[in-house]
Amino acid sequence: MRCLKAGHSIAESGIWVGAIRARQEALVPTNSSPLFDLGRLQALLDDGVLLLTPNLRLARRIKAEWDRQQMGAGKQVWRPAAVKALEHWLEQCWQAAVNKGQVEAGRVLTGQQESELWRLVIEDDRAQHGEYSLLQSGSAADLARQARDNLLRAQLDMARPAVASEFRLDPDCSTFQRWLQAFEQRLAQLQALTTVDRLVALAGVAAGGELPRVALVDFDDVTPLHRACLKRLATEVVEVASAAGEAPLVARSYPDRQAELGAVARWAAEQYRQRPQARLGILLADMHADRAPLEYLLRREFDCLGENYTALPVNFSTGISLDRAPVVRDALRVLASCGSQLPMADILGLVRSRFVALPDRDDARCVKLLQQLFEDGAEQVDSGRLRYLARRVKVADEQGLSLGTVLSQCSEMRLQRLRQAPSAWVADLTRVLDAWGWPGSGPLDSLEYQQVESWYRVLETFASHDSLCGELDLGPAVALLQRCCQAQVSQPQTADSRIQVLGPLEAAGLQFDDIWFCGLQGSRWPAPARPNPFIPMVLQRRHEMPHSSSEREWQYAATLMRQYRAGCRHMTGSYARQLDGAPELPSPLLRGASLDAVDTAAGPPAQWLQLAGEAQLLYRRDHQAPPLTEAELAAVRGGSGIIQAQANCPFQAFAGKRLRLEPLADTRAGLSAADRGSILHDALYALWGSLENSDRLHAADEAAIAAAVGSAVDSALAAVPEGLRQLVGMHCLDLERERLRQLLQEWLQLERSRAPFTVIAREAPLSFRLGELELKLRVDRIDELGDGSRLLIDYKSGRNSLAHWLGERPSQPQLPLYGLASPVAALAFAEVRPRQSRFLGLGQVSGVSGVQDDIAKGVKRYSACEDWDSLLGEWQRNLSRLAEDFIAGEAAVDPLASACNFCGLDALCRVAVAGEDGA
């Protein structure tokens, strides 16, 4: 045995030695509790028996504890512990067998490459057969890969007639059988093999030479294939009994998942500060869903959200996929920008990203560009249009953005015309990233630096797909690169910590002082059975394949729970009483534990509350804005919208009309309600321009009416802006054309039922002075009736109510303002709606169905007015008061019931947290 004094280099020794390992592992102080108790393994370690563990984490912990034990005994040189993860040891055995010529060498595919090969097989099969439709070939590839692995690990021979016949009875399994044949052929052509294929080869190796004695530590299950390999590669296999003992278990329930995770984070911070030597384990039943929110809550409790971001004293057993790391996510967005379309969310992400060089991202031109894109309403923006707008956008004398310049440079590379192997794409994609200045000019922190290094390693993996994928266009190449990033885990290199956050399997065999197991809802732990859809159920259950039955999941979860309780001094299990809006019960495995129901929601960390209590806060009522000056009053531009905003919410009027803040429009597919309303107005304008009065309407036959309606609709659609026309497409406009034709002919049937009238004004402009406020109004239509009185009409495509005109703050004051500005006898909404068209109004007219001439009856629920003149007087007082409030700067956050539905200013006004003082 070769030994080495502490301090010599590993390269010189070729062997791990304790003192060096202790420094490399960055162990916690020796007076803290160990992460593994060597007591039950001591004799095996002393005898030099090879210990095999189910995962690398447990193997590292056993080695670290052995080294610490030797250091504690005062040794400077000692024999390293013979401990390896089973899969890692079998990989070494396979390589040794290759070197000896016992098995054939071959290219070993990575897990991602194997999934990619399955995906190609499935897509080729779909193209050839077409009867099997999959929404996501990538997900099917992962399931197919798992199915093949399960079959090989169970040592099921697909060539056996009895096995093959089971597959032919189920359409999904039969399809997988066909895929499997194609997959095996691809492997043979590539002279490649998978990780499981290596084990199959090892199981057939003839035993020879000096073989080790092997002990299996903390295995829940050993597959038949693993046992076959061990039989060939070891003289003796011993299964070490799990640690004995059963720590007390306390169960806690919380109102929801957020409260549960918040309680865990507070507990971890309190224990860390109060018990400096304690080892704490946090187990997450659903690591994928709970890791990110728990990490945030832990950072909040430990005050590691800002400058101390890297100082979080917590070790997470799993990282995130590399494509979710911000610096890599933005690199993928940059590459996607070379395609034909780019999601609006990606454009916003790139404009805000600090990992690309866009020095004018905060310029007013950039704001104008984003406003234009949102006004277009497209979820996917054509890259050519984005490039055009970014180069042409202009504010004052400055035109164009660096975004336009970069997009033009990338467009000149003509990448969409290329078709080449992944290795050839690496250089071109790197040129694109260089053009964008990725990863930015600013300094990268430690984690970001590690993620950029991982990116370059992924590029090497991407380049290794040449033989698998052949030549690719730009889109498929970027998609493949993204899948490579998804398969790469970004795990920061951190020192060991007394707080470990682990998944259920990773915690098996480890020792802690306290364990808190989160997410023990009955619906999630034990986990529901998830049998593989490509293997017949009878075979899965017969051979006890992973996730094949509820009984197996129960046995698996119960075994893990026994190991956890044997590996700690105290255990807490918690669950949320409600998840995704549905009530939850505790896991059956918490039966017998003392239950503590906690109803308090998660609050701010204690140190935040302390700082808030010590701070001297300055209170200021911000409901009052400066009154309008004479110059501002003269510059105010607007119509009824000013009064409507002031009525709905004073802050809305202040922000929108004085600060001129406009929420960005929502993206949409097809025509929005506002688009349809605008087209409807244009069509009605054109229609009554040709019909003019009720006499001509009555005189026209069906053919003439159809022609007039068709002409009006065509005129309205011709006025649709070109940008909107390109966004929605001609098919959408053709559907709208047909809808409008039917709707307007239905509307004209209602107009025919009226007493004689003449349309005397369409889209008529009005100027009206309300107090000191000059308003510019535009009336949809004014009809002169048979007695010479006038009816003012406002077109609407939705439902309305007379209540919206009444009260001290009428939510729709448009028509009342028109009534004050023009001498009319009645006001009416014209609701043009399929099968529900009607007039709705008030006034001193008869012969118009839906327009009430009994004012007292029409307004009795909302006003005490008795006649039309008193109603006009009430409107004058209420609307004048609103105009005065606007001029005086009244800007309280005081919305009417539905005012916030389409406001879009909630992030500015903080209406959700506004107090009684209107803050």
GISUL-V501144 format. One record per run of one state. SS is the DSSP state (h for helix, s for strand, l for the rest). FROM is the first residue (numbers start at 0). TO is the last residue. Records with the same first field share a line. If there is no record, write none. Layout:
SS=FROM-TO / FROM-TO
This chain:
l=0-8 / 13-16 / 25-37 / 46-48 / 53-54 / 72-81 / 100-105 / 108-109 / 129-135 / 153-159 / 168-169 / 190-190 / 193-193 / 203-210 / 217-222 / 240-246 / 254-255 / 274-278 / 284-285 / 301-307 / 311-312 / 316-318 / 324-324 / 336-339 / 352-362 / 376-378 / 392-392 / 395-396 / 399-400 / 412-413 / 417-418 / 435-444 / 463-464 / 469-469 / 472-472 / 487-487 / 490-497 / 503-512 / 518-519 / 521-535 / 542-548 / 566-568 / 576-576 / 579-580 / 583-584 / 586-586 / 590-592 / 597-604 / 614-622 / 624-628 / 635-638 / 648-648 / 658-671 / 691-691 / 699-700 / 718-720 / 728-728 / 752-755 / 770-771 / 785-788 / 796-800 / 805-812 / 821-824 / 831-836 / 843-849 / 852-853 / 859-866 / 888-888 / 890-904 / 909-909 / 913-918
h=9-12 / 17-24 / 38-45 / 55-71 / 85-99 / 110-128 / 136-152 / 160-167 / 170-189 / 194-202 / 223-232 / 256-273 / 286-300 / 308-310 / 321-323 / 325-335 / 343-351 / 363-375 / 382-391 / 401-411 / 414-416 / 421-434 / 445-462 / 465-468 / 473-486 / 536-541 / 549-565 / 587-589 / 605-613 / 629-634 / 639-647 / 649-657 / 672-690 / 693-698 / 701-717 / 721-727 / 729-751 / 801-804 / 813-820 / 854-858 / 867-887 / 905-908 / 910-912
s=49-52 / 82-84 / 106-107 / 191-192 / 211-216 / 233-239 / 247-253 / 279-283 / 313-315 / 319-320 / 340-342 / 379-381 / 393-394 / 397-398 / 419-420 / 470-471 / 488-489 / 498-502 / 513-517 / 520-520 / 569-575 / 577-578 / 581-582 / 585-585 / 593-596 / 623-623 / 692-692 / 756-769 / 772-784 / 789-795 / 825-830 / 837-842 / 850-851 / 889-889
